[in-house]
Amino acid sequence: MSVLSSPVVANRSEDAAAANALPLQRNVAVDAYRGFVMLLMMGEVLRFADVARSFPGNPVWRFLAFNQTHVEWAGMSLHDTIQPGFTFLAGVALPYSIRSRRRKGESFQRMLLHTLFRSVLLIALGIFLRSTSGPITNFTFEDTLTQIGLGYTFAFLLTFTRERWQTIALAAILFAYWLAWALYPAPGPGFNYAAVGVPPEWHAHLFTGFAAHWNKNSNLGQAFDLWFLNLFPRTRPFVFNAGGYLTLSFIPTLGTMLLGVLAGQWFHQAAPRLPLRRFVLAGATLIAVGLLLHVTGVCPIVKRIWTPSWTLFSGGVCFLFLAAFSWIIDGRNHRRAAFPLIVVGMNSIAAYLIAHLWEDFIESSLRIHLGERFLNLLGSSLEPLLMGTLTLLAYWLVLYWMFRKKVFVRI
């Protein structure tokens, strides 16, 4: 069994032309899970929230809209599983990538240099994608690729250690990060939230008591960014991130990658069987611990600042997703049904770039060549959905063409 691909590690077999023709050593379930994660990201073009506003009170559209947007602060929607899934799967691929390179005779030094190159490239690519509409380079470090890049070399090094030490490192990272935030002064009752981009109508999402250490733009990560991001050239000084996202989130994000590393190792240890029970047990345990930390106020579950409890809770969700995909595709042998996801999952970097760079071009082309009359065929209320469906189909067809031509974007 071999996992050759991830959003970060893209050493892929290029002999596949259809789902059932994929080499037997591939972990097709991992490709399918990755494709599902990328499809959720690309599916933003369906604009369920816009459609839901045209049908107020409709529970179906409200449900779809909720799960296609990030929660304001605490909690999770389906959309919030994209980044942890992306990161988790990068970790899953690491043990297999290292094992593959060892079989080819690569030295540790060569692998380390290649890993450092990948890390720098991922950081730079994330910054580039955040700068496409600005007058100068936007030095910001909260993009998914940048966050993975900042922690990727550390995850690589820890993959060479025993599972016991990986678990200890995971616990130490999360505890030390939690402790640093807990020791940093919480905002007092007179704190000026408006000055850091938190309007009065948002105050319902603010925590009280000990959990206030993790309030939006009034925490340790915000203080770090106020210093760090102003070291770079900017059109105006950095004051706050409107979404509350932080550079330091890469530290607990590394924890998500380490959970993926453990999953990748468990795949290898159990082969040719599937470690489904282990995945489910790990998932349930992590979710339970994350929820316990949240409800007791010790550490709230907040994706935007990647709290340690979020690392545990979302990591548990990732384990359950991985177990489900492994059972359906490998356990029940439904590989043909997974083919649309595999097309996307095998070219995840290309999918990521397409979703970030091609949306305006494809939508403007559709408007030019199909016209507003066609796009309003289902009515103006559903026009965003029809446009999004056509755009998503265009994305997939490009990836399918690349799949058939054996063109895979690698980092």
C-alpha positions as CSV (number, residue, x, y, z in Angstrom):
1,M,0.0,0.0,0.0
2,S,1.4,3.4,-0.9
3,V,0.1,6.9,-0.4
4,L,1.9,8.9,-3.0
5,S,-0.2,12.1,-3.0
6,S,-1.3,15.0,-0.8
7,P,-1.8,18.8,-0.9
8,V,1.9,18.9,0.0
9,V,3.5,15.6,-1.2
10,A,2.7,14.9,-4.8
11,N,4.9,12.0,-5.8
12,R,2.3,10.3,-7.9
13,S,2.0,7.4,-10.3
14,E,1.1,8.7,-13.7
15,D,-0.2,5.5,-15.2
16,A,-3.9,5.8,-14.3
17,A,-6.6,6.4,-16.9
18,A,-9.7,5.4,-14.9
19,A,-10.5,4.7,-11.3
20,N,-10.5,0.9,-11.6
21,A,-7.2,1.0,-13.5
22,L,-5.3,2.7,-10.7
23,P,-2.3,0.8,-9.5
24,L,-3.2,-1.6,-6.7
25,Q,-0.6,-0.2,-4.3
26,R,-2.3,3.2,-4.2
27,N,-4.5,4.1,-1.3
28,V,-7.4,5.2,-3.3
29,A,-9.5,6.0,-0.3
30,V,-7.0,8.8,0.7
31,D,-7.2,10.2,-2.9
32,A,-11.0,10.1,-2.7
33,Y,-11.0,11.8,0.7
34,R,-8.6,14.5,-0.6
35,G,-10.8,14.9,-3.6
36,F,-13.8,15.4,-1.3
37,V,-12.0,18.1,0.7
38,M,-11.0,19.9,-2.5
39,L,-14.5,19.6,-3.9
40,L,-15.9,21.3,-0.8
41,M,-13.5,24.1,-1.4
42,M,-14.2,24.5,-5.1
43,G,-17.9,24.2,-4.3
44,E,-17.9,27.7,-2.8
45,V,-18.9,28.8,-6.3
46,L,-22.4,27.2,-5.8
47,R,-23.2,30.2,-3.5
48,F,-25.8,28.5,-1.3
49,A,-25.8,31.5,1.0
50,D,-26.9,33.8,-1.9
51,V,-29.7,31.3,-2.9
52,A,-30.8,31.0,0.8
53,R,-31.4,34.7,1.0
54,S,-33.9,34.4,-1.8
55,F,-35.8,31.7,0.1
56,P,-36.0,33.0,3.7
57,G,-37.2,30.4,6.1
58,N,-36.5,27.4,3.8
59,P,-34.7,24.9,6.1
60,V,-32.9,23.1,3.2
61,W,-31.3,26.2,1.8
62,R,-30.5,27.4,5.3
63,F,-28.8,24.1,6.1
64,L,-26.8,24.2,2.9
65,A,-25.8,27.8,3.4
66,F,-24.6,27.1,6.9
67,N,-22.4,24.2,5.8
68,Q,-20.8,26.2,3.0
69,T,-19.7,29.0,5.2
70,H,-17.3,29.2,8.2
71,V,-18.9,29.6,11.6
72,E,-18.3,33.1,13.1
73,W,-16.2,31.8,15.9
74,A,-16.9,28.7,18.1
75,G,-18.1,25.5,16.6
76,M,-17.9,23.8,13.2
77,S,-19.7,23.6,9.9
78,L,-18.8,21.2,7.0
79,H,-16.9,24.1,5.4
80,D,-14.7,24.3,8.4
81,T,-13.5,20.8,7.8
82,I,-11.7,21.8,4.6
83,Q,-8.4,23.1,6.1
84,P,-8.0,20.5,8.8
85,G,-8.7,17.8,6.2
86,F,-6.2,19.3,3.8
87,T,-3.6,19.5,6.6
88,F,-4.4,16.1,8.1
89,L,-3.9,14.4,4.7
90,A,-0.6,16.1,4.2
91,G,0.5,14.3,7.4
92,V,-1.0,11.0,6.2
93,A,1.2,11.1,3.1
94,L,4.5,11.8,4.9
95,P,5.4,8.3,6.2
96,Y,4.7,6.8,2.7
97,S,6.7,9.5,1.0
98,I,9.7,9.0,3.2
99,R,9.5,5.2,2.8
100,S,9.3,5.6,-1.0
101,R,12.4,7.8,-1.0
102,R,14.3,5.5,1.2
103,R,13.6,2.6,-1.2
104,K,15.1,4.8,-4.0
105,G,18.3,5.2,-1.9
106,E,17.9,8.9,-1.1
107,S,19.9,10.1,1.9
108,F,18.4,11.8,4.9
109,Q,20.2,15.0,3.9
110,R,18.8,15.0,0.4
111,M,15.2,14.4,1.8
112,L,15.6,17.2,4.3
113,L,16.8,19.7,1.6
114,H,13.8,18.7,-0.5
115,T,11.5,19.1,2.4
116,L,12.9,22.6,3.2
117,F,12.4,23.5,-0.4
118,R,8.8,22.4,-0.3
119,S,8.2,24.3,2.9
120,V,9.5,27.5,1.4
121,L,7.6,27.0,-1.8
122,L,4.3,26.4,0.1
123,I,4.8,29.5,2.2
124,A,5.6,31.6,-0.9
125,L,2.6,30.1,-2.9
126,G,0.2,31.0,-0.1
127,I,1.5,34.5,0.1
128,F,1.2,34.8,-3.7
129,L,-2.4,33.7,-3.7
130,R,-3.2,36.3,-1.0
131,S,-1.6,39.0,-3.1
132,T,-3.3,38.6,-6.5
133,S,-5.6,41.6,-6.1
134,G,-3.3,43.9,-4.1
135,P,-0.9,46.7,-5.2
136,I,2.0,45.0,-3.4
137,T,2.9,41.7,-1.9
138,N,0.5,40.9,0.9
139,F,2.8,39.3,3.5
140,T,0.2,37.4,5.4
141,F,0.6,33.8,6.8
142,E,-2.8,32.5,7.4
143,D,-3.4,30.8,4.0
144,T,-3.8,27.0,4.2
145,L,-0.7,26.4,2.1
146,T,1.4,28.8,4.1
147,Q,0.3,27.3,7.4
148,I,1.2,23.8,6.2
149,G,4.5,25.1,4.9
150,L,5.5,26.7,8.2
151,G,5.1,23.4,10.1
152,Y,5.9,20.9,7.3
153,T,9.6,20.5,8.0
154,F,8.9,19.9,11.7
155,A,6.4,17.2,10.8
156,F,8.9,15.6,8.5
157,L,11.5,15.4,11.2
158,L,9.1,14.0,13.7
159,T,8.1,11.3,11.2
160,F,11.5,9.7,11.8
161,T,10.8,9.3,15.5
162,R,8.9,6.5,17.3
163,E,5.2,6.7,17.5
164,R,5.5,7.3,21.3
165,W,7.6,10.4,20.8
166,Q,5.3,11.7,18.1
167,T,2.4,11.4,20.6
168,I,4.5,13.1,23.3
169,A,5.5,15.9,20.8
170,L,1.8,16.4,19.9
171,A,0.7,16.7,23.5
172,A,3.7,19.0,24.3
173,I,2.9,21.3,21.4
174,L,-0.7,21.6,22.2
175,F,-0.2,22.0,26.0
176,A,2.6,24.6,25.6
177,Y,0.5,26.6,23.1
178,W,-2.5,26.5,25.4
179,L,-0.5,27.5,28.4
180,A,1.1,30.5,26.5
181,W,-2.4,31.8,25.6
182,A,-3.7,31.1,29.1
183,L,-0.9,33.1,30.7
184,Y,-1.3,36.1,28.3
185,P,-3.6,38.7,29.9
186,A,-7.3,38.3,28.9
187,P,-9.1,41.4,27.7
188,G,-10.7,43.3,30.5
189,P,-14.3,44.6,30.7
190,G,-13.3,47.9,29.2
191,F,-11.4,46.5,26.3
192,N,-12.0,48.5,23.0
193,Y,-13.1,45.7,20.7
194,A,-14.2,48.2,18.0
195,A,-10.5,49.2,17.6
196,V,-9.6,45.7,16.6
197,G,-12.4,45.2,14.1
198,V,-15.0,43.6,16.4
199,P,-18.3,45.5,15.9
200,P,-21.0,45.6,18.7
201,E,-23.3,43.2,16.8
202,W,-20.5,40.5,17.0
203,H,-20.2,40.7,20.8
204,A,-22.6,37.7,21.1
205,H,-19.7,35.5,20.0
206,L,-17.3,36.8,22.7
207,F,-16.4,34.5,25.6
208,T,-16.5,35.4,29.2
209,G,-14.4,34.1,32.2
210,F,-11.3,32.1,31.5
211,A,-12.3,31.4,27.9
212,A,-11.9,35.1,27.2
213,H,-8.3,34.4,26.5
214,W,-9.4,33.1,23.1
215,N,-11.6,36.1,22.1
216,K,-11.2,37.6,18.7
217,N,-8.3,40.0,18.0
218,S,-7.6,40.4,21.7
219,N,-5.2,37.4,22.3
220,L,-1.6,36.3,22.2
221,G,-1.7,35.6,18.5
222,Q,-3.1,39.1,17.7
223,A,-0.3,40.6,19.8
224,F,2.3,38.6,17.9
225,D,0.9,39.6,14.5
226,L,0.8,43.3,15.5
227,W,4.6,43.0,15.9
228,F,5.5,40.5,13.2
229,L,3.4,41.5,10.3
230,N,4.5,45.1,10.6
231,L,8.0,44.1,9.9
232,F,7.1,43.6,6.3
233,P,6.4,46.3,3.7
234,R,2.7,47.3,3.8
235,T,0.5,49.9,2.2
236,R,-0.7,50.7,5.7
237,P,0.2,49.3,9.2
238,F,-1.3,46.1,10.2
239,V,-3.9,46.5,13.0
240,F,-6.0,43.4,12.9
241,N,-7.2,40.6,10.6
242,A,-10.9,41.0,9.9
243,G,-11.5,37.3,10.2
244,G,-9.4,36.9,13.3
245,Y,-6.9,34.6,11.6
246,L,-3.4,34.4,12.9
247,T,0.2,33.5,11.9
248,L,0.8,31.5,15.1
249,S,-2.0,29.1,14.2
250,F,0.7,27.1,12.3
251,I,1.8,25.7,15.6
252,P,-1.4,23.8,16.5
253,T,-1.8,23.2,12.8
254,L,1.4,21.2,13.1
255,G,-0.5,19.1,15.6
256,T,-3.1,18.3,12.9
257,M,-0.4,17.2,10.6
258,L,1.1,14.9,13.3
259,L,-2.3,13.3,13.7
260,G,-2.2,12.6,10.0
261,V,1.3,11.1,10.3
262,L,0.0,8.7,12.9
263,A,-2.9,7.7,10.6
264,G,-0.4,7.1,7.7
265,Q,1.7,4.9,10.0
266,W,-1.3,2.9,11.2
267,F,-2.2,2.2,7.5
268,H,1.2,0.7,7.0
269,Q,1.3,-1.3,10.2
270,A,-2.1,-2.8,9.5
271,A,-1.6,-3.6,5.8
272,P,-3.1,-5.4,4.1
273,R,-6.0,-5.0,6.5
274,L,-7.6,-1.6,7.2
275,P,-7.2,-0.1,10.7
276,L,-10.8,1.0,10.8
277,R,-11.4,0.3,14.5
278,R,-8.3,2.3,15.4
279,F,-9.4,5.2,13.3
280,V,-12.9,5.2,14.8
281,L,-11.6,4.9,18.3
282,A,-9.1,7.7,17.8
283,G,-11.7,9.9,16.1
284,A,-14.3,9.4,18.9
285,T,-11.7,10.0,21.6
286,L,-10.3,13.2,20.1
287,I,-13.8,14.6,19.5
288,A,-14.8,13.8,23.1
289,V,-11.7,15.4,24.6
290,G,-12.1,18.5,22.4
291,L,-15.7,18.9,23.4
292,L,-14.8,18.4,27.1
293,L,-12.3,21.2,26.9
294,H,-14.8,23.4,25.2
295,V,-17.8,22.9,27.5
296,T,-15.7,23.3,30.6
297,G,-14.3,26.6,29.3
298,V,-10.7,25.3,29.5
299,C,-10.1,25.8,25.8
300,P,-12.9,26.7,23.3
301,I,-13.2,25.0,19.9
302,V,-12.4,27.9,17.5
303,K,-11.2,27.1,14.0
304,R,-10.2,30.6,13.0
305,I,-7.4,30.7,15.6
306,W,-6.9,26.9,15.6
307,T,-7.1,26.4,19.4
308,P,-5.7,23.2,20.8
309,S,-9.2,21.9,21.4
310,W,-9.9,22.6,17.7
311,T,-6.9,20.5,16.7
312,L,-8.3,17.6,18.7
313,F,-11.9,18.0,17.7
314,S,-11.3,18.5,14.0
315,G,-8.6,15.8,14.0
316,G,-11.2,13.4,15.3
317,V,-13.5,14.4,12.5
318,C,-10.7,13.8,10.0
319,F,-10.1,10.3,11.5
320,L,-13.8,9.5,11.1
321,F,-13.8,10.8,7.5
322,L,-10.8,8.7,6.7
323,A,-12.4,5.6,8.3
324,A,-15.6,6.1,6.3
325,F,-13.8,6.6,3.0
326,S,-11.5,3.6,3.7
327,W,-14.5,1.4,4.5
328,I,-16.6,2.4,1.5
329,I,-13.9,2.4,-1.1
330,D,-11.4,-0.3,0.1
331,G,-13.6,-2.3,2.5
332,R,-16.7,-2.3,0.2
333,N,-14.7,-1.9,-3.1
334,H,-16.7,1.0,-4.4
335,R,-13.8,2.5,-6.4
336,R,-15.8,3.3,-9.5
337,A,-18.2,5.4,-7.6
338,A,-15.3,7.4,-6.2
339,F,-13.8,8.2,-9.6
340,P,-15.0,11.9,-9.7
341,L,-13.4,12.5,-6.4
342,I,-10.2,10.7,-7.3
343,V,-9.8,12.9,-10.4
344,V,-9.7,15.9,-8.1
345,G,-7.8,14.3,-5.3
346,M,-4.9,13.2,-7.5
347,N,-4.3,16.8,-8.6
348,S,-5.0,18.7,-5.4
349,I,-2.5,21.5,-5.9
350,A,-3.9,22.1,-9.4
351,A,-7.4,22.1,-7.9
352,Y,-6.4,24.6,-5.2
353,L,-4.9,27.0,-7.8
354,I,-7.8,26.7,-10.2
355,A,-10.3,27.5,-7.4
356,H,-8.3,30.5,-6.3
357,L,-7.3,31.9,-9.7
358,W,-9.8,30.9,-12.4
359,E,-13.2,31.7,-10.9
360,D,-13.6,35.2,-12.3
361,F,-12.3,34.1,-15.7
362,I,-14.7,31.2,-16.0
363,E,-17.7,33.0,-14.8
364,S,-17.1,36.0,-17.1
365,S,-16.7,33.6,-20.0
366,L,-19.9,31.9,-19.2
367,R,-21.8,35.2,-19.0
368,I,-20.3,36.3,-22.4
369,H,-21.0,33.1,-24.3
370,L,-24.2,31.8,-22.6
371,G,-25.8,35.1,-21.9
372,E,-28.0,36.2,-19.0
373,R,-31.1,34.7,-20.5
374,F,-29.7,31.2,-20.3
375,L,-28.2,31.8,-16.8
376,N,-31.6,32.8,-15.6
377,L,-33.3,29.7,-17.0
378,L,-34.2,28.5,-13.5
379,G,-35.2,32.0,-12.3
380,S,-33.1,34.9,-10.9
381,S,-33.2,33.3,-7.4
382,L,-31.3,30.2,-8.7
383,E,-29.0,32.0,-11.1
384,P,-26.1,31.8,-8.6
385,L,-26.6,28.1,-8.3
386,L,-26.7,27.5,-12.0
387,M,-23.6,29.7,-12.6
388,G,-21.8,27.9,-9.8
389,T,-22.7,24.4,-11.1
390,L,-21.4,25.3,-14.6
391,T,-18.2,26.8,-13.1
392,L,-17.7,23.7,-10.9
393,L,-18.2,21.5,-13.9
394,A,-15.6,23.5,-15.8
395,Y,-13.1,23.0,-12.9
396,W,-13.7,19.3,-12.9
397,L,-13.4,18.9,-16.7
398,V,-10.0,20.7,-16.6
399,L,-8.8,18.3,-13.9
400,Y,-10.3,15.3,-15.8
401,W,-8.3,16.4,-18.9
402,M,-5.2,16.7,-16.8
403,F,-5.9,13.2,-15.4
404,R,-6.3,11.7,-18.8
405,K,-3.2,13.4,-20.1
406,K,-1.3,12.4,-17.0
407,V,-0.5,16.0,-16.1
408,F,0.0,16.3,-12.3
409,V,1.1,19.5,-10.6
410,R,3.9,18.6,-8.1
411,I,5.6,20.4,-5.3
